[in-house]
Amino acid sequence: MKIRTKRLDYFDVERNLQQAIDDGKVIRVISYAMSTDVENTLDKIVERLLIKYNKPELKSLVYTCTKELAINGTKANIKRIFFEENKLNIHNEADYEKGISLYKKMMKEEITLQYGKKAKLKGFFVKISFTHTEDVLKIEVMNNSCITEQEQNRLRTKLAKTMQYDDLMQYYMENADDTEGSGMGLALIIILLKGEGLDPNLFRIAVKNNLTTARIEIPISDDYRSERDRKFDAMKRLQDLDKPFDPFE
């Protein structure tokens, strides 16, 4: 006797997603490697959330930023596996430079997908969460390979430099030679936020307990105050006004 199992088809996914959005629930996607299916899922979620809150014009911004963060998290996990397999210490400067050079040469799309399978077996993941209210759409992308201190310092320098630019093409032309892929993706996010007249401080990065979490807050209501603003009192915020841009918490 054959036992029939219920198959979750396209229409089930469509209905469940829309119901979760209508109910105001957090939407989560787990990924191990970026694929067309993951990209299509993110596109669908972003589109429907922005339609719900009457902000469809922000789709390109939100989708691009979400995709870049997901790619960045996936690459971070894969890079850890790559360093381990090549017996390189990611915390050692000489090994890091050697490993990054090898990584860039080898990481083509098909190899990335293979490493995605390895990431799943080793327990590395990227979790993309969409929290939404009438005030804000918050996107959090978490990966469980903690960013190293030297990577954090490099990103600080690159992202602070990004604040000098309003034009993405100009940034690419002047920085393409000395910028890693992750730095480029995060720089893109800052420039896109600025292009929409949004505060770059709505983009934050937290490193804690071997987790790296990137967060973007997209205001829905005009009087929304960011999580960063709510952490500081008025005096503290005034003291911070003249400090260089630093996305790390």
BELJOPE-V307656 format. One record per backbone hydrogen bond with DSSP energy under -1.0 kcal/mol. NH is the residue of the N-H (numbers start at 1). CO is the residue of the C=O. If there is no record, write none. Layout:
NH & CO
NH & CO
//
This chain:
9 & 7
13 & 9
14 & 10
15 & 11
16 & 12
17 & 13
18 & 14
19 & 15
20 & 16
21 & 17
22 & 18
23 & 19
24 & 21
25 & 20
27 & 130
29 & 128
31 & 126
39 & 35
40 & 36
41 & 37
42 & 38
43 & 39
44 & 40
45 & 41
46 & 42
47 & 43
48 & 44
49 & 45
50 & 46
51 & 47
52 & 48
53 & 49
54 & 51
55 & 50
58 & 55
59 & 56
62 & 58
63 & 59
64 & 60
65 & 61
66 & 62
67 & 63
68 & 64
69 & 65
70 & 66
71 & 67
72 & 68
73 & 69
74 & 70
75 & 71
76 & 72
77 & 73
78 & 74
79 & 75
80 & 76
81 & 77
82 & 78
83 & 79
84 & 80
85 & 81
86 & 82
87 & 84
88 & 83
92 & 89
96 & 92
97 & 93
98 & 94
99 & 95
100 & 96
101 & 97
102 & 98
103 & 99
104 & 100
105 & 101
106 & 102
107 & 103
108 & 106
112 & 108
113 & 109
114 & 110
115 & 111
116 & 112
117 & 113
118 & 114
119 & 115
120 & 116
121 & 117
122 & 118
124 & 119
126 & 31
127 & 142
128 & 29
129 & 140
130 & 27
131 & 138
133 & 136
137 & 218
138 & 131
139 & 216
140 & 129
141 & 214
142 & 127
143 & 212
144 & 125
152 & 148
153 & 149
154 & 150
155 & 151
156 & 152
157 & 153
158 & 154
159 & 155
160 & 156
161 & 157
162 & 158
164 & 161
165 & 162
171 & 167
172 & 168
173 & 169
174 & 170
175 & 171
176 & 172
184 & 180
185 & 181
186 & 182
187 & 183
188 & 184
189 & 185
190 & 186
191 & 187
192 & 188
193 & 189
194 & 190
195 & 191
196 & 192
197 & 194
198 & 193
202 & 199
203 & 200
204 & 215
205 & 247
206 & 213
208 & 211
211 & 208
212 & 143
213 & 206
214 & 141
215 & 204
216 & 139
217 & 202
218 & 137
220 & 135
221 & 135
224 & 221
230 & 226
237 & 233
238 & 234
239 & 235
240 & 236
243 & 240
249 & 205
//
